Each structure stands twice: as structure tokens, then as C-alpha cells.
Amino acid sequence: MPRWEGRERVNATSLRIAWRNLWRHTQRTVLMIAIVAFGSWVILVMWGIADGMIRSMTDTQIAYNLGDLQLRAVGYANDPVPSNGLSAKQVLGVQKVLANASVAASSARLETYGMLRSSYGSEGVTIRGIDPIKEQRVTKLQETIVEGRYITGPGEILISAKMAASLDIRRGERVVLLAQGESGTSSQAFRAVGFFASNLGTLDSIAMISLQDAHAMSGWSGLTSIAINLPAGASTSRYVSRLQKDLAAAGIEGIEVADYFALNPFARIMIQGSTIKMIPMVIMIALMAGFGVANTAFYSVLERTREFGMMMALGMSRKLLARVVLMESVFVSAIGFVVGGSVGYGCLLYLSRHGFSLGGLMANFSELGIPTTLYASTSGWYWVAAFSVVVFTALVAAWYPARRASSLEPVTAIREG
């Protein structure tokens, strides 16, 4: 008989014996499966929620506030006032570069700080001057309007529903904006045409007006940034490199191309910190699951000492016996992973569609741009990662029980059992 056929028979025999042994002790087997299933569920859900939080934060900010990229003057982030923004000459040069860059859309912005005043109070705001038509091609803030409409031209203002409630502003009412301009403080009356509810704390304090009005109030002829929307599926990092090269080739200096993390440096630190903190948590969960499997497998070996002695007395080799014990752990881990992974992935699918609200929990972190409703992420790689962790842990955990079983002396095992 060829050697490979003999190996196949040995493997098939060990698989059959391991499978039968599992279900001869149903209560113990179910306990081991439950331990592995719980560990698989926790690992899968934890990774999905952590990744989902990051994606919710970045995607929401990009879609409703920042755009995929922004062009701004070098040093503007350190002192964000209009006079440190893009000059009119720089804006013209950038527009020529963007015309040949194959971006989906771009929108000019001019931001400054000021105060919004109504008949019932006042509140500090960030005044954002925009091109009403082009801005709607870069961001989707118009989809979050809960009352009224988007601005269409000078003399109109769009604010958050939260700010409108705070200052008791109703649609159609007149409000006054005060802004610090080049020649001092300026003020202008606007009509509130709409209110939005974006679930982004950073947008709650922003007042949208036309670019024409922003120029008049700030006294600055340039811009503070140009927001860009990239084609679907485009690589952000490639566009950053490409635009930087195009700007340099055009001889335009003093401009940086900023992606989400460049615009939110604290978010990068927070995400990196969260990833690092997840590693010991995954290790701890894996160790807990492994300890549960090892502990149950070890006592299983002790309980079946006499049985193993009889099996070796009847001719089973030590190697085959060790393989049977390992196979039992593999079966338990596989079944536990399928159960826990299926339930965990089902939870992620639900949370990816319906999300989970953090309510007022994120009120103190609104400056981070974290939305109040987060959605879990779903990826097949979570299955691969969780499966690798669970199987590796189970095999390592079963190594000692398998070694002990294979080291038993048949006569001693029968007598002690």
C-alpha cells in the first residue's frame, strides 16, 4: 500500500475518533464551543465597531463638511484668519491646475469668525462663505436640511437647527452677523432660509452665507480654502501627490494639499491610539478563550485516562492519540467560530445599516468631528483575522493536553483510571 494512502487512512481514522469522542460528552463539548463562540463574537464585533467608528467619523466629515481634499495656504492652520489664506493670485493659479486635474468638483470657501445675533440672544459662530451651487457638488449638507432650503445668493443664511433653537430663530426671520474684517468689525443683516441637522458638532456652530457676502464682511479678496470632491473610488493619497506635483510644476508656492487627517491631526493620533489599545484587548480575549479550551481539554484528558490507556493497549499509537486530542480542539474551535462568527457578523450587518446613537455622550467631543450616530464596518477580513486568532489559540491551548495523553503508559493509565 502506498505511503500516502496509509497517511490518508490514519488522518481519516483520527478525524472519526475525534468527532465521536466530542459527542460522547455533550455537556463538556457544548461548554467548550460556547467559550470559543463568545471569544469569536467579541473579537469580530469589537473590530467591526472600532473600524466603523473610524469610518463613520471620516466619511461623515468628508461628505458633509470637509470634502475629500482641501487646498489652503501653508501656515493657515496655525493662525486661521482670512489674511493668512490664499491670495487672489494664488486662487487663479489653483483654478487652472484643478481644471486639468480631473477632480469631480471643487468649491471656494472663505471662513472667518464672528457672532450671530437674534432678537433673543447671540452666539459665537464660524462664518463660512460658499458658492451655493458648487458647494452642493462637493458636500451633501443640503441632504440634512430639516426646515426651509439651501441658500441661493447674497442676503441669505443657513444655520444648524440646534443654533436656531438656542437663539429662537425661525425660518424667514432676520438675523445679524458680526465679523472681524480687515478694517474692523462689520455687520450685516441676513434672512434665515433654512436649518440643517447633520449630527456633527463641528457644523452646529457654522453659519453658511454666500461667498460674495463673506468677501464684503471680511474685506479679503482671496479664499481660506478650496474644497475638492474626488471621483468615486479614487485614491486620496495619489491625488494629494499628483496635485502637489502639478502645483509645483505650475510654479505656485505656499499652498498645501490637505486630506482628512491633515485637516484633523488629533483624529490621526486618536485612531492610532485606539488601534494600539485594541491589540492587548484582542490578546486578552484570545487568552481567555484559549484558557477555557485548554482547561476543559486538560480535564477531559484526566477524565479519560483509563479510556486512553485501553486505546493504546489495543494498538493505537501515541502519535495518533495526540492527533485525536488536537483534532477535538480543532473541531470545537471551528464549530465555536462558525456560531460566534455568524452571530457577530449578523450584529455588524445590523449596526452597519441602522447604526447606534451615542446621544449626548459625544457632546464634549464635538471638536473631534465624531458624529452622534455611528455605524459598524463589515469586512470579510474580520472573519479571517478572528478565525486565525481562535484556531491558533485553540491549537496552542490543546498542545499540553495532547502531549500528556501521548505520554501515558497503557498499564499505568488503565490502573489509575
N, C-alpha and C positions, 0 to 999 in steps of 0.2 A: 504493500500500500504506500503511495507517495507520501512524503512528509507533510505537504500542505493539506492533504486530506485528513491526516491524523490531527493536525492542529485545528482544522475546522470542526472535527468531531469533539475535541476537547473543549473548544470555545462554546459550541452548542450545548454540550453537557453542563458546563458551568453556568450558562445562562438559564437553562431549565431548572437546575437545582436552586439557584439563587432566587428565581421567581417563585418557585413553590415554597421555599423557606419563608419568604416575606409574608405570604398569606396564611401560613400556619400560625402566625402570631399577629392577628389582625390589629389588636389594640396597640401594640408596640409600633407596628408599621404605620398606622394612621397618625400616631404621635410624631414620628419622625417626618412624615410627609407634611404635617401641619407646621412643624418648625421651619422646614425649608421653604414652604409656601409663604409663610409670613415674612421670612427674610427676603425672598424674591419680590414680594409685593412692596415692601418698604423701599428696597433699593430702586425698583422701577419707578414708583410714584415719586420718590424723592428727587431722582434725576429729572423726571419729566416736569415737575413743578419748578425746580430750580432753573432749568433751561427755559421753561415757559415764562417765568418771571422776567428773565433777561430779555427774551424776545418780545414780550409784551411791552416792556419799558422802551426798548429801542424802536420797535415797529410803530408804536403809538406816537412817540415823539417825532419820528421821521414823517409819518403820514399826516399828522395834524398840526405840527409846529415847525420843525426844522427843515424838512426836505432831506433828500439823500446826502447832499453836499452843500457847503456854503463857501463862497469866495469872500474874503474880508481882508482888511489891511493888517499887516504884521504889527503886533502890539496893541491892536484894538481890544483884545480880550483883557489886557491888564488895566485899561482905562477906557471903558466903553461909553464914550461920548461922541457925538457926530463929527466933531472936528478931528478925531483920530480915525475916522473912517476912510472910505475910498473917495478920492478926489474925482471931479468931473472928468478929468483927463484919463484917469485910470479906468473909470467906468466905460468910456468909449472903447478903450483898448480891450477890455474884458469882453465886451459885447461882440467885438469882431472875432475873438478867439472862440467864444461859445457858438457863434454862427457856423463854425466848421467842426465843432466837437461832437456832433450827433447826440446831444442830450435831448431828453424828451421834452423838457420845458424849463424855463428859468424865470425868476421873478425878482425884481428890485425891491429892496427894503430900506427904510430909514427909521431907526429907532432912537428914542430919547426918553428921558424920564420926566414925569410931570405929576399933575394932580387932577383928578376928575371930581367935579363939584356938581351936586344937585341941590334941590331946594331943602333936602333933609340931611345933608352932610357932605363930607368929602373924603377921598381916599387916594393914596398914592398909587400910581399906575405906570406901566411901561407903555409908551405911545409907539405904535408900530404903523408907519406909513407904508401902504402897499398899492400895487396896481391891481384893482379888483378883479380884472379878467385873468391876468397872468397868474395871480396868486392861487386861483382856484384850479389851475393846472398843475401846481407844484404840491399843494397840500389839500386835504379834504375837510377842512374845518367847516365848510358850508354844509356838510352832511350832519353836523352836530347842532345845527340851529333848531332851537325848540320853540321859538316865537319870532315872528317877523321874517326878515330876509337879510341877505348879504348886502354889504354896501355896494353902490354903483358909481359913486362920484363924490366930489367935494361937498362938505357940509354934513356928511353922514358919519355915524359912528356905530361900531359893532362891539359889544362887550359881553362878558360872561353873565349867565343867569344868576350866578352867585353874587357878583358885584351889583347887578341890578337890584337884587333883593336886599342887599346890605344898604344901598343908598336910596331904596324905594323909588327906583326909576321904572317908568312904564313906557311901553313902546309908543313912539311918536313924541315923547316929551323932549324938551330942550335941556341940554346939559352944557357945562362949560369945562373946557380943558385948559389947564395952565401948564406951560412948558418953559424950560430954561433954554433960551436961544442964544445965538452969537452976540446979540446986542441987548441981552437982558431977558427978563421974564415976559412972555407973550401969552395972550389968552384968546380963545375963540369959542363961539357957541356952535354946538352940533345937535343934530336931531338923532335920537336913538332909534335906529331902524330894525334892529334885531338883537336877539340874545342867544348865546350858544352854551351848551353843556358838554364839555369834552372829556370830563373825568381826569383832566390833567391840571394839577395845582399850579404849574408854571403858566398856564394860559388864563387862569382865573383873574390875574392882575394885569392882563394886556388889553389895551383899547385899540381897536383897528380903525384907522382913518385912511383917507386917500393919500397917495404919495404927494400930490400937489399941496394938500393941507399941511403935511409934515414938513415939506420944504419951507413953506411960509412961516411955520411956527418955530422951526429950529434955525432958520437962516443959513442952512448948509445946502449947497448946491449938489453935493455928491450923495453917496449912499453909505450905509453902515455895513451892508452885506448884500449878496446876490444868492438867493436860494435856488437850488437845482434839483430837478427830478430826473432820475436816470431811467433808461429803458428797462422794461421788466426783465429780470434775470441778469442784469449787468453786474459786473464785479466792481464794487465800490473802490477797492484798493487800486485796481487797474486804472479807473477813471481819475483817481487822485494823482497817480504818477503821470498819466497822459496830460492832464490839464496843467500840471506843474511844468512839464516839458514844453507844452505849447505856449505858456505864458513867458517862459524863459526865451524861447525861440523868437517870440514877438517883441522882446526887449522890455517887457512890462515887469517892473520890480516892485517890491514892497507888498506883495499880495500872497496870501496863503490859502491853500485849498484844504478845508477842514471837513472831516467826516463826523459821524455822531460822537465818537469818543474824543476827538479833538475839541469838539464843542462842549463835551461833558467829561472833563478829565477825572472828576470824582467818581463818575459812574464806572470808569475803567478800573479804578482802584477797588471799588466795591465788588465788582464782578470777579476780579482776580482773587479778592479775599474770600468771596463765597465759594469759589472753586477749590481753593486750598482747604477751607474748612470742611468741605464735603468729603475729602479724601479720608480723614480719620473717622468720620461717621460711617462711611461705607465699610472701612476696615473693621470697625467695631461691630456693625451688623453682621458682616461675614463671619467674624469670630464667634458671635453669639449663635448663629445658625450652625457653624461648624462644631462648636462645643456641644450643642444639642444633639447633633448627629453622632458625634464621637462618643458622647456619654451613653446614648441609647445603644449604639453598636457595641460598645465595650461590655455593657451589662448583658447584651444579647449573647456575646461570646461566653461570658461567665455562666449564663443560664444553660447554654448548650454544650458545656464542656464534655459531658458524657456522650452526647449525640455526635460531636466531632470525633471523639475517641473511637466510637463504633464505626464511623465512616472511614477513618484511616485504617482501622483493623480489617475492614472489608476490601481494602486495596486503593482507596483514594490517596493520591499523592499530596504532599504538603503544599506544593505549588498550586495544585488545583483547588485545595481548600482555601488558600489565601485568595485566589482569584474569585471564588464564590462569595467570600465576605466582601470583597471590593465591589463585585457586581451588585450585591444587595444595596450598598450605599449609592451606587450609580443609579439604580432603578428608583430608589427613594428620592434622590436629588432630581432626577428627570421628571418624575410624577409631580413632586412638590413644586418644581419650577413651572411646569405647564399650568398647574392650578393657580399658584400665586401670580405668575406672569399674566395669565388670561384675565384674572380679576383686576390686577394692577393696570394692565393696558386698557381694560374697559373703563376704569376710573379716569385714566388720562384722556381717553376719547371723549368722555362726558365733559370733563373740565376744559378740554380744548374747544368745545362748542359753546358751552354755557358759562364757563369761567367761574371765578369765585370772588366775591366782593370783599375788599378789605375795609370798606366803610371809612370811618374816621381814624382808623389805625395809621393811615399814611398822611394824616393832616400835618404832622410835624416834619414830614419829609417831602413836602411838595416841591422844594427846590431841587430835588433829585430827578424830578420828572417821572416819578413812578405813578402809573395810572391806578385809580382806586379799584378797578376790576382787572384781574389778571387771568390769563389763560394758560393752561398747561401745554407743553410741547409733546408731540408724538413722533417717534422715530424708531425705525427698526433696529438702530444701533443700540438702543436701550436694552432690547432683548439680548443681543449678542453680549453686551457688557455684563448684564445681570447673570446670564447663563454661564459665562466664563467664571465669574466670581463664585457662583453657587457650586458648580461642578468641581472647580479647583479646591475650594474649601472642603467639600464633602470627601474628595479623594484623600486629601491630606489628613482629614479627621479620621478616616477609616483605616489609615495605614497601620497604626499601632494595634487596633483590634485584629486586623488581618495577620499581622506579624505574630501576635500572641497565639492566634488559632493555629497557625502553621508550625509553631514551635512546641505544640503539645505532644507528649508521648502517649501513644494509644492506650497502653495498660494503665498508666497513671491517671489519664483522663477518664477512663471508664470507672476506675475505683473511686476517684474524687467526685465524679459527677453523681 
